[in-house]
Amino acid sequence: MFQTIFCDIDGVIADFHLEAVRAHMRIGNRFALLDHHGTPLELSHQRLYSRWPPGMSCHRFCTGMVTEVEDLWSPEMDGFWRPIRSDPFFWQNMPALPWAKQLLKLLEGYCKEIVYVTTPDWTPDSHAGKLSWLAVQKMPQYEYITMKNKWRLARPNCLLIDDFEKHVERWQEKDCPALLFPQPWNEDHHFVGDRLGFVRKYLEDPTNDSEGV
């Protein structure tokens, strides 16, 4: 039983990646590997995730960048953020991931409280949009924290669940528990076939470092 489970929003319960690809499609970017001939809104979660190159980050997928960028707000990331920042409704229009409410219900059984922790873009639209998203999607009303350096919240009896390796690694560097949520773009992409089973196995025995479900 954890005191607190800090649950990331984008990539764990909100489909930021689908909405980001749609935003790039709206400005004329085309993705040959998707083989999608409809409108951006007609691009489905299932099609995008089934075609996502394993381990490829969202900014590389959308912009074709050759190398990874650790600082997602660096000047070289402007090309990635531009179509997102130009849409004031981007954040609140993100679809909920299919398992979102089921995941949160699962987490409730293993902690005293759940707190949403997220790293929004540095624009007013992103902060307001994420709060609006939680309301529009009728997500449970947990505490909500915005934090770029999530490791500052790390405590031995608090778990972080995040889809971004750097957040998880830095949390673990504080000798605190953190779980990388399996997604096509991260190192645990092998386990996307049973994301909830992967999380449940960890929650039942956080001391077991073996992989798989």
C-alpha positions in Angstrom: 0.0 0.0 0.0 1.5 3.3 -1.1 0.8 6.6 0.6 0.4 8.3 -2.8 0.5 7.2 -6.4 1.4 10.0 -8.7 -0.2 9.3 -12.1 1.0 11.1 -15.2 -1.7 12.3 -17.6 -0.3 12.5 -21.1 0.5 9.1 -22.5 -1.0 7.2 -19.5 -4.6 8.3 -19.4 -4.8 11.0 -22.1 -4.0 10.3 -25.7 -1.5 13.2 -26.2 0.3 11.3 -29.0 -2.8 10.8 -31.2 -3.8 14.4 -30.8 -0.2 15.6 -31.5 -0.1 13.6 -34.8 -3.5 14.9 -35.7 -2.2 18.5 -35.1 0.8 17.9 -37.4 -1.5 16.4 -40.0 -3.7 19.6 -39.9 -0.7 21.7 -41.0 0.0 19.4 -43.9 2.5 16.9 -42.5 1.9 13.4 -43.9 3.0 10.1 -42.4 3.6 7.5 -45.0 3.8 4.6 -42.5 0.3 5.3 -41.3 -1.2 4.8 -44.8 -4.0 7.1 -43.7 -6.1 8.8 -46.4 -8.9 10.3 -44.3 -9.1 13.5 -42.2 -6.9 13.9 -39.1 -10.0 13.3 -37.0 -10.5 10.0 -38.7 -7.1 8.7 -37.7 -7.9 6.2 -35.0 -6.0 5.3 -31.8 -5.8 1.7 -32.9 -4.2 2.5 -36.3 -1.7 4.9 -34.9 -0.5 2.7 -32.1 -0.3 -0.4 -34.3 1.9 1.5 -36.8 4.1 3.3 -34.2 7.8 2.3 -34.6 8.8 0.7 -31.3 10.8 3.0 -29.0 10.4 6.1 -31.2 9.5 9.3 -29.3 6.6 11.5 -30.3 8.7 14.4 -31.4 10.8 12.2 -33.6 7.7 10.6 -35.0 6.1 13.9 -35.9 9.1 15.8 -37.1 11.5 13.2 -38.4 14.3 14.3 -36.1 17.3 12.0 -36.2 18.3 12.3 -32.5 16.4 12.3 -29.3 16.1 15.6 -27.3 16.1 15.4 -23.6 14.7 18.9 -22.9 11.3 18.9 -24.6 11.1 22.7 -24.3 14.4 23.5 -26.0 14.4 25.8 -29.0 15.1 22.9 -31.4 11.7 21.5 -30.3 9.8 24.5 -31.7 8.9 22.6 -34.9 7.2 19.9 -32.8 5.3 22.3 -30.5 4.2 24.9 -33.1 1.0 23.1 -34.4 0.1 22.2 -30.8 0.5 25.7 -29.5 -1.5 27.2 -32.4 -4.6 25.3 -31.3 -6.0 26.7 -28.0 -8.2 23.7 -27.7 -5.5 21.0 -28.2 -5.3 19.9 -24.6 -8.9 19.7 -23.7 -9.7 17.9 -27.0 -7.3 15.0 -26.3 -9.1 11.7 -26.3 -9.0 9.6 -23.2 -7.0 6.4 -23.6 -9.3 3.3 -23.6 -8.1 2.0 -20.3 -7.9 5.3 -18.4 -10.7 4.9 -15.9 -10.0 1.2 -15.4 -6.4 2.0 -14.6 -7.3 4.6 -12.1 -9.7 2.2 -10.4 -7.0 -0.4 -10.2 -4.6 2.1 -8.6 -7.1 3.1 -6.0 -6.8 -0.4 -4.4 -3.1 0.1 -3.8 -2.7 3.6 -2.3 -4.3 6.0 0.2 -4.5 8.7 -2.5 -3.9 9.3 -6.2 -2.5 12.6 -7.5 -2.4 13.6 -11.1 1.1 15.0 -11.9 1.7 16.4 -15.3 4.2 18.6 -17.2 2.2 20.9 -19.5 3.6 23.1 -22.2 4.4 26.6 -20.8 1.3 28.3 -22.2 -1.9 29.3 -20.4 -3.9 27.1 -22.9 -2.1 24.0 -21.7 -2.7 24.6 -18.0 -6.3 25.5 -18.4 -6.8 22.8 -21.1 -5.6 20.0 -18.9 -8.0 20.9 -16.1 -10.8 21.2 -18.6 -9.8 17.8 -20.0 -10.2 16.1 -16.6 -13.7 17.6 -16.3 -14.8 16.9 -19.8 -13.7 13.3 -19.6 -15.3 12.9 -16.1 -12.1 11.7 -14.6 -12.1 11.1 -10.8 -11.5 14.3 -8.9 -8.0 13.7 -7.4 -5.5 16.4 -6.5 -3.7 17.9 -9.5 -0.1 19.1 -9.7 1.9 20.6 -12.5 5.6 19.9 -12.2 8.4 19.9 -14.8 10.9 18.2 -12.5 8.7 15.5 -11.2 11.5 13.9 -9.1 11.1 16.8 -6.6 7.9 15.0 -5.4 9.7 11.7 -4.9 9.2 9.9 -1.5 10.0 6.4 -0.5 6.3 5.5 0.1 5.1 7.3 -3.1 4.9 5.7 -6.5 5.2 7.5 -9.9 3.6 6.0 -13.0 4.8 7.7 -16.1 5.3 6.8 -19.8 8.5 9.0 -20.1 11.7 7.2 -19.2 13.5 10.3 -17.9 10.9 11.0 -15.4 11.0 7.4 -14.1 14.8 7.2 -14.1 15.2 10.5 -12.1 12.5 9.4 -9.6 14.4 6.1 -9.1 17.6 7.9 -8.7 16.1 9.2 -5.4 15.7 5.5 -4.4 11.9 5.9 -4.7 9.5 3.5 -6.6 8.5 4.4 -10.2 7.0 2.4 -12.9 7.3 3.0 -16.7 3.9 2.6 -18.2 4.2 0.5 -21.3 3.6 2.4 -24.6 4.9 1.9 -28.1 7.4 4.8 -27.7 9.2 3.7 -24.6 11.4 0.9 -23.4 8.6 -1.2 -22.1 6.8 -1.4 -25.5 7.0 -5.2 -25.4 4.3 -5.2 -22.8 1.6 -3.1 -24.5 -0.5 -6.2 -25.0 -1.5 -6.2 -21.4 -0.8 -2.8 -19.9 -3.1 -3.2 -16.9 -1.7 -6.7 -16.2 1.8 -5.2 -16.2 0.8 -2.5 -13.7 -1.1 -5.0 -11.5 1.8 -7.3 -11.3 4.1 -4.5 -10.1 1.5 -3.3 -7.6 1.2 -6.7 -6.1 4.9 -7.1 -5.6 6.9 -3.8 -6.1 10.1 -5.6 -4.9 10.0 -8.0 -7.8 12.3 -6.6 -10.5 11.5 -9.3 -13.0 9.9 -8.2 -16.3 6.8 -9.4 -18.0 3.3 -10.1 -16.9 
